[in-house]
Amino acid sequence: MSKKLQILSAILKLILLVAIQLMIEQAPQLVLGHQEITINLSFIFIINCLMLLFTSNYRWFYLLQFISLAIYAVVLVPQLFFFNMFNFYARMNYIFLSPGNFIIAFVYLLIAAAAITGIAWLQVKLMKGMGRQIYIMPVFAIVLLITKLVAPTAVFISAAAIPTNKPNSENKSIIPWRKLYIDYIGNNNIEQIQKDYNKFSKGKTAITPYQCNTTDDESTTSLAPTIQYLQDTNANKDFLLLMESWGELAEPKAQEKLMQHIRNLFNQHGAALTTHYRLTFGRTCFHGNTSSAEGRELLNMNDEESYRAFLERNVKPPHNITAFKNQNGYHTIAGFTASKQYGSNMSNAEGFRRALGFKSRFYYEELSQHYKDNKENTYKAVYDENMIDSILNESKRYEKVFAYALTINTHTPFRLDVTNNIDGKYYYQIKRHLFKSFKESQQAYDQFYRIASIINHLFKRVAEAQSFDRILIIGDHANPDIRTRGLYNLKTVPYLILERR
């Protein structure tokens, strides 16, 4: 083979190597439709290439590349699936609470490890095939490093992300994501990870009051909806329902379509509901995970670090609606569908609710004695509807009540229980009406169907008993599942409030 053909062969193999590297690093986002995609070469990969200038021992490349991919899996995958990787690892005790529920996850982990091993082996084979032309890789790496210093990141915005002056127009795009970044090395979320670590390391020490600002959050307020609407003595019975993974779709028209569907559910219950209650929709900013949302609504706090400060160091928050209701003669009730042992930072749900001051508290441990288990995710829990029924039954015993419930059935990894949770005609009827709103994502549709069915169950119970004066139903955060996260506005969550007329 001539010298030119050898060089050409080495260049083609290099291109294939780069393609493999891009696939490794960005496949989860590219394939599953994350709304912002960064294409780059990992820093460790380039360092490994440069090392080949000084050694021909491919085992070092194999070992270092395997380690770099393992780091990617340990660091970035939780960062993609959850909003703060440090808070994710603080919940590893969940595995020990219900190990049987994580068998599938362990199988996926083994498959991923085998795939990483195979990919690294393929990379080594390609490099060996370059023979004497191996210098092409480190030279290419050096060019990338130099280019990185002088060239800015290229950003491509899809049609769906470009604003229009026409109020009723709807931008169309076949591209599932909204922004595409092309970087020569990229920071691989290092800046965000550093910010998350700085926040996490400052936990337990101070309270950050809840605050939205127009620039970052698309809304401006200093009070969470629960504090704004329910922290007073204007009603005898208030109910707060925090809905797991109920987010707001990124496309306003699609979101309005979903809200109209919920409005239709409300109206379908007829005069028993519509004559006595008015329904109002709203939105507010969100920061973080479910624990952050609990702190947001019950204590008017801004993040999980504040949650930890309240729970573990007894730092006083700016508001505590439970304490306020207790001081004004209300009986306070807290219900949680899952086990009392679940919770933030190796703590537990019971500890948080006890610290808040709830007089009555019940969990899976009590509910499972009367209701069957829910199998829609890895959490040990009963059906959310059963927990809502228990809240309503408990509230009948008291003249003045503040009740709080947190759902869990729609938590990721979510899979709709077709046997128990589908009303066939209703499921397919609204599927035809709403499916385009989810850009052909069956998983996102199933999750919204389940959320809407829980809300509709509460509508039905309120229509029957009319026991509560005000009911606030609010999402905790957007769905963190990377398969559907690109569909959601990651700055806001929706809510609705029922108020007695």
C-alpha positions in Angstrom: 0.0 0.0 0.0 1.4 3.4 -1.0 2.2 6.1 1.5 -0.8 8.2 0.5 -3.2 5.3 0.8 -1.8 4.6 4.3 -2.3 8.2 5.4 -5.8 8.2 3.9 -6.7 5.0 5.6 -5.4 6.4 8.9 -7.5 9.6 8.5 -10.6 7.6 7.8 -10.0 5.5 10.9 -9.5 8.7 12.8 -12.8 10.0 11.6 -14.5 6.8 12.7 -12.8 7.1 16.1 -14.1 10.7 16.5 -17.6 9.5 15.4 -17.5 6.8 18.0 -16.4 9.3 20.7 -19.3 11.7 19.8 -21.7 8.8 20.0 -20.5 7.7 23.4 -20.7 11.2 24.9 -23.8 12.6 23.2 -26.0 9.6 22.2 -28.2 9.9 25.3 -29.1 13.5 24.4 -29.1 13.2 20.6 -31.2 10.0 20.5 -33.6 10.9 23.3 -34.2 14.5 22.4 -32.7 16.7 25.1 -33.6 20.3 24.3 -30.0 21.6 24.3 -27.3 19.5 22.7 -23.5 20.0 23.0 -21.3 18.1 20.5 -17.7 18.0 21.6 -14.7 15.8 22.1 -13.9 14.8 25.7 -10.8 16.3 27.3 -9.7 12.9 28.5 -9.9 11.4 25.0 -7.6 14.1 23.6 -5.2 13.6 26.5 -5.1 9.9 25.7 -4.4 10.7 22.0 -1.5 13.0 23.0 -0.1 10.3 25.2 0.4 8.2 22.1 3.2 10.6 21.1 5.3 9.2 23.9 4.2 5.6 24.2 2.9 2.9 21.9 1.3 0.9 24.8 -2.3 0.7 23.8 -3.3 -0.8 27.2 -2.9 2.7 28.7 -5.3 4.2 26.2 -7.7 1.3 26.8 -7.5 1.7 30.6 -7.8 5.5 30.6 -10.6 5.6 28.1 -12.5 3.0 30.1 -12.0 5.1 33.2 -13.1 8.3 31.4 -16.3 6.6 30.2 -17.0 5.3 33.7 -16.6 8.8 35.0 -19.0 10.0 32.4 -21.5 7.4 33.5 -21.1 8.2 37.2 -21.1 12.0 36.8 -23.0 13.0 33.8 -25.7 10.4 33.5 -27.2 11.4 37.0 -26.7 15.0 35.9 -28.9 14.4 32.8 -31.6 12.3 34.6 -31.7 14.5 37.8 -31.2 18.1 38.4 -28.2 17.8 40.8 -26.0 14.8 40.8 -24.9 15.3 44.4 -28.5 15.2 45.6 -29.0 12.1 43.5 -26.2 10.2 45.2 -27.5 11.4 48.6 -30.5 9.2 47.9 -28.7 6.0 47.2 -30.2 4.6 50.4 -33.4 4.1 48.3 -31.7 1.0 46.8 -31.5 -0.6 50.3 -35.1 0.3 51.1 -36.5 -1.7 48.2 -33.6 -3.6 46.4 -36.0 -5.8 44.4 -37.3 -2.8 42.6 -33.9 -2.0 41.1 -33.1 -5.3 39.5 -33.9 -3.9 36.0 -31.6 -1.0 36.7 -28.8 -3.3 37.7 -29.2 -5.3 34.5 -29.0 -2.0 32.5 -25.8 -1.2 34.4 -24.2 -4.5 33.4 -25.2 -4.0 29.8 -23.7 -0.4 29.8 -20.5 -1.7 31.3 -20.3 -4.4 28.6 -21.0 -1.8 25.9 -18.3 0.5 27.2 -15.8 -2.3 27.2 -16.7 -3.2 23.6 -16.4 0.4 22.5 -13.0 0.9 24.1 -11.8 -2.4 22.5 -13.0 -1.2 19.1 -11.2 2.1 19.5 -7.9 0.3 20.3 -8.4 -1.9 17.2 -8.8 1.1 15.0 -5.7 2.8 16.4 -3.7 -0.4 15.9 -4.9 -0.4 12.3 -3.3 3.0 11.8 0.1 1.5 12.1 2.9 4.1 11.5 0.4 6.8 10.9 -0.6 6.9 14.6 0.8 10.5 14.8 -2.3 11.7 13.0 -4.4 11.5 16.1 -2.2 13.6 18.5 -1.7 16.1 15.7 -5.4 16.4 15.2 -5.8 16.7 19.0 -3.3 19.6 19.0 -5.2 21.4 16.2 -8.4 21.1 18.2 -6.8 22.5 21.3 -5.4 25.5 19.3 -8.8 26.0 17.6 -10.5 25.9 20.9 -8.5 28.9 22.0 -9.4 31.1 19.0 -12.8 29.9 17.8 -16.1 30.6 19.7 -18.7 27.9 20.2 -21.1 27.6 17.3 -24.8 27.7 18.2 -27.6 26.6 15.9 -31.2 27.3 16.9 -34.0 25.2 15.4 -37.1 26.8 14.0 -39.1 25.9 17.1 -36.9 28.1 19.2 -37.0 31.2 17.0 -39.5 33.8 18.2 -42.1 35.1 15.8 -44.1 38.3 15.8 -47.2 36.5 14.7 -49.3 35.9 17.8 -51.2 32.9 16.4 -48.4 31.2 14.5 -46.8 28.0 15.5 -43.2 27.3 14.4 -42.6 24.0 12.9 -39.4 22.0 13.0 -38.5 18.4 12.3 -35.6 18.7 14.8 -36.6 17.4 18.2 -34.2 19.6 20.1 -34.2 23.4 20.2 -30.5 24.4 20.3 -27.4 22.7 19.0 -23.9 23.6 20.2 -20.8 22.6 18.5 -17.7 22.9 20.7 -14.2 21.7 20.1 -13.6 20.2 23.6 -16.6 21.4 25.6 -16.9 21.7 29.3 -19.1 18.6 29.6 -21.3 20.4 32.2 -18.3 21.0 34.4 -19.4 24.6 35.1 -22.9 23.4 36.2 -21.5 20.5 38.2 -19.2 22.9 40.0 -22.1 25.2 40.8 -24.2 22.3 42.0 -21.3 21.1 44.2 -20.8 24.6 45.7 -24.5 24.7 46.5 -24.5 21.2 48.0 -21.5 21.8 50.1 -23.1 24.9 51.6 -26.2 22.9 52.7 -27.3 22.7 56.3 -26.1 26.3 57.0 -28.6 28.8 55.7 -32.0 29.4 54.2 -32.5 31.0 50.8 -35.9 32.6 50.5 -38.0 31.6 47.5 -37.5 34.1 44.6 -38.4 34.1 40.9 -37.0 36.7 38.5 -38.2 37.4 35.0 -34.8 36.9 33.3 -34.1 33.4 34.7 -37.5 32.1 35.6 -40.0 33.7 33.2 -42.0 35.0 36.2 -41.5 37.4 39.1 -42.6 36.6 42.6 -41.2 36.2 46.1 -44.0 33.9 47.4 -44.6 30.3 46.5 -48.2 29.6 45.5 -49.1 27.8 48.8 -47.9 30.7 50.9 -49.6 33.2 48.6 -53.0 31.5 48.5 -53.3 29.4 51.7 -51.3 31.0 54.5 -54.2 32.8 56.1 -57.3 32.1 58.1 -59.8 33.0 55.4 -60.9 29.3 54.9 -61.7 26.5 57.4 -60.3 23.7 55.2 -57.3 23.9 52.9 -55.7 21.1 50.9 -52.3 21.2 49.2 -51.5 18.4 46.7 -47.9 18.4 45.4 -48.0 16.4 42.1 -44.9 14.4 41.2 -43.2 15.3 37.9 -46.0 17.5 36.7 -44.2 20.0 34.5 -45.2 22.6 32.0 -44.7 21.9 28.3 -42.2 24.1 26.5 -44.6 25.0 23.8 -47.3 27.4 25.3 -50.0 26.3 22.9 -49.5 22.7 23.7 -49.5 23.5 27.5 -52.7 25.4 27.1 -54.2 22.4 25.4 -53.4 20.2 28.4 -54.8 22.8 30.8 -58.0 22.9 28.7 -58.2 19.1 29.1 -58.0 19.5 32.9 -60.6 22.2 32.7 -62.9 19.9 30.7 -62.4 17.2 33.4 -63.5 19.8 36.0 -66.6 20.7 34.0 -67.6 17.1 33.4 -68.5 16.7 37.1 -71.3 19.1 36.6 -73.1 21.4 39.0 -71.9 19.5 42.0 -68.5 20.9 41.4 -68.8 23.9 39.1 -71.6 25.6 41.1 -69.6 25.5 44.3 -66.1 26.0 43.1 -64.2 28.1 40.6 -61.1 26.8 38.9 -58.0 29.0 38.3 -54.7 28.1 36.6 -51.3 29.6 37.2 -47.5 28.9 36.9 -44.5 29.6 39.1 -40.7 29.1 38.8 -39.2 25.9 40.2 -35.7 25.2 41.5 -34.5 21.6 41.9 -36.0 18.3 42.9 -39.0 17.1 44.9 -37.4 18.0 48.2 -36.8 21.5 46.9 -40.4 21.8 45.9 -41.6 20.7 49.3 -39.5 23.4 50.8 -40.8 25.8 48.2 -44.4 25.3 49.0 -44.4 24.6 52.8 -41.5 26.9 53.8 -41.1 29.4 51.0 -37.5 28.2 50.4 -35.6 28.2 47.2 -33.5 25.0 47.0 -32.6 21.7 48.6 -29.7 23.2 50.5 -32.3 25.2 52.4 -34.4 22.1 52.9 -31.3 20.4 54.5 -30.6 23.5 56.7 -34.2 23.3 58.0 -34.2 19.6 58.5 -30.8 18.9 59.8 -29.7 22.1 61.5 -33.1 23.5 62.6 -32.5 26.8 60.7 -35.7 28.8 60.8 -37.2 29.5 57.3 -39.0 32.8 56.4 -42.4 31.0 56.4 -43.9 27.8 57.8 -47.5 27.3 56.8 -47.9 24.2 59.0 -46.8 26.1 62.1 -49.0 29.0 61.1 -52.1 26.8 60.7 -51.3 25.0 64.1 -51.1 28.4 65.8 -54.5 29.3 64.4 -56.4 26.2 65.6 -56.2 24.1 62.5 -55.7 20.3 62.6 -52.7 19.6 60.2 -52.5 16.4 58.2 -49.7 15.1 56.0 -50.0 12.1 53.7 -47.3 10.5 51.6 -48.0 7.5 49.3 -44.6 6.0 49.7 -42.5 4.8 52.7 -41.7 7.2 55.5 -38.0 6.3 55.1 -37.7 8.0 51.7 -36.3 11.5 51.7 -33.4 13.8 51.1 -29.8 13.3 52.1 -30.2 9.9 54.0 -33.0 11.5 56.0 -36.6 10.5 55.9 -40.0 11.8 54.9 -41.3 11.3 58.4 -38.5 13.5 59.9 -39.4 16.4 57.5 -43.1 16.3 58.2 -42.6 15.9 62.0 -40.2 19.0 61.9 -42.8 20.9 60.0 -45.3 20.2 62.8 -48.0 18.1 61.2 -50.2 16.6 63.8 -51.4 13.6 61.8 -49.0 11.8 59.4 -49.5 8.6 57.4 -47.4 6.8 54.8 -47.1 3.5 52.9 -46.6 1.7 56.2 -50.1 2.6 57.3 -51.8 2.8 53.9 -50.5 -0.6 52.7 -52.6 -2.3 55.4 -55.7 -1.2 53.6 -54.7 -0.7 49.9 -52.7 -2.7 47.3 -49.3 -1.7 46.1 -48.7 0.4 43.0 -46.2 -1.0 40.5 -45.6 2.0 38.2 -42.1 2.8 39.3 -39.4 1.6 41.7 -40.9 3.2 44.8 -42.6 1.1 47.4 -46.0 2.8 47.5 -49.8 2.5 47.2 -52.0 4.3 44.7 -52.0 8.1 45.0 -55.8 8.0 44.8 -55.9 5.9 48.0 -53.8 8.4 49.8 -56.1 11.3 48.7 -59.1 9.3 49.9 -57.4 8.9 53.3 -56.7 12.6 53.5 -60.3 13.4 52.8 -61.6 10.9 55.3 -59.3 12.2 58.0 -60.3 15.8 57.4 -64.0 15.0 58.1 -63.2 14.6 61.8 -62.1 18.3 62.2 -63.8 21.6 61.7 -60.6 23.4 60.6 -58.0 21.5 58.6 -54.8 22.1 56.6 -53.9 19.0 54.7 -50.8 18.3 52.6 -50.2 15.3 50.3 -47.3 14.4 48.0 -47.9 11.9 45.2 -45.3 9.4 43.9 -46.9 7.1 41.3 -45.8 9.3 38.4 -42.1 9.4 39.5 -39.5 8.2 37.1 -38.8 5.6 36.0 -42.5 5.6 35.2 -44.5 2.9 33.3 -48.3 3.1 33.2 -50.2 0.3 34.9 -52.4 -0.6 32.0 -54.3 -3.2 33.9 -55.4 -1.0 36.8 -55.2 2.6 35.5 -56.7 2.7 32.1 -60.3 3.5 31.2 -60.0 2.2 27.7 -62.4 4.5 26.0 -61.3 7.5 27.9 -57.6 6.7 27.4 -57.8 6.5 23.6 -60.2 9.3 23.3 -57.9 11.9 24.9 -54.9 10.2 23.3 -56.3 11.2 19.9 -56.9 14.7 21.1 -53.6 15.3 23.0 -50.9 13.0 21.5 -49.5 15.6 19.1 -48.8 17.9 22.1 -46.2 15.3 23.2 -44.4 15.1 19.8 -45.2 11.4 19.5 -43.8 10.5 23.0 -45.9 7.7 24.3 -44.1 7.8 27.7 -44.9 11.5 28.2 -48.5 11.0 27.2 -48.9 8.1 29.6 -47.4 10.1 32.4 -49.7 13.1 31.8 -52.7 10.7 31.5 -51.9 9.4 34.9 -51.4 12.8 36.4 -54.7 14.0 34.9 -56.5 10.8 36.3 -55.2 11.6 39.8 -56.4 15.2 39.5 -59.7 14.0 38.2 -60.1 11.6 41.1 -59.7 14.6 43.4 -62.3 16.5 41.4 -64.7 13.6 41.8 -64.2 13.4 45.6 -64.6 17.1 46.1 -67.8 17.1 44.0 -69.1 14.3 46.2 -68.2 15.7 49.6 -67.4 19.4 49.1 -65.4 19.2 52.3 -62.5 21.6 51.4 -62.8 25.3 50.8 -59.6 25.7 48.9 -57.5 23.1 47.0 -54.1 23.9 45.5 -52.6 21.3 43.1 -49.1 22.1 41.9 -46.3 20.4 40.1 -43.0 19.8 41.9 -40.8 19.9 38.9 -40.6 19.0 35.2 -40.2 15.3 34.4 -36.5 14.6 34.8 -36.6 11.6 32.5 -34.2 12.4 29.6 -36.5 10.6 27.2 -39.1 13.4 27.6 -37.3 16.3 29.3 -36.8 18.2 26.1 -40.6 18.6 25.9 -40.8 20.7 29.1 -40.1 24.2 30.2 -37.4 23.7 32.8 -38.0 27.1 34.4 -41.7 26.8 35.5 -44.3 24.4 36.8 -48.1 24.7 36.5 -50.7 24.8 39.3 -54.4 25.0 39.6 -56.5 26.2 42.6 -60.1 25.3 43.4 -61.8 27.9 45.6 -65.3 27.8 47.0 -67.5 30.4 45.4 
